Amino acid sequence: MAKTIEITDANFEEVLKSEHPVLVDFWAEWCGPCKMIGPIVEELAGEYEGKAVIGKLDVDSNPEITMKFGVRSIPTLLIFKDGQVVEKHIGAAPKSILSQKLEAHL
């Protein structure tokens, strides 16, 4: 089963070059709601293997990308297609909502 990839300031641009939609979970270790959706994001990584790239970006370790996209609340989930943000979700969400948002861009 696929796992989420770790996205950092250093590899972010490379990850966005994917031909598939890219879901980025902006999170932090100390964030309660982030821990709630963490397992959901991991499940999505398995279910969308080969169809989408699912990754997590630790906001404390990667301030450059966090600031570039104006992430002020976490968890924030951004879906990119062709390098552009096509969806944004702030806060915890049920798996069905996140799947729906991803499906819209496959």
Stockholm file with secondary structure:
# STOCKHOLM 1.0

chainA/1-106         MAKTIEITDANFEEVLKSEHPVLVDFWAEWCGPCKMIGPIVEELAGEYEGKAVIGKLDVDSNPEITMKFGVRSIPTLLIFKDGQVVEKHIGAAPKSILSQKLEAHL
#=GR chainA/1-106 SS CCCCEECCTTTHHHHHTCSSCEEEEEECTTCHHHHHHHHHHHHHHHHTTTTCEEEEEETTTCHHHHHHTTCCSSSEEEEEETTEEEEEEESCCCHHHHHHHHHTTC
#=GC SS_cons         CCCCEECCTTTHHHHHTCSSCEEEEEECTTCHHHHHHHHHHHHHHHHTTTTCEEEEEETTTCHHHHHHTTCCSSSEEEEEETTEEEEEEESCCCHHHHHHHHHTTC
//
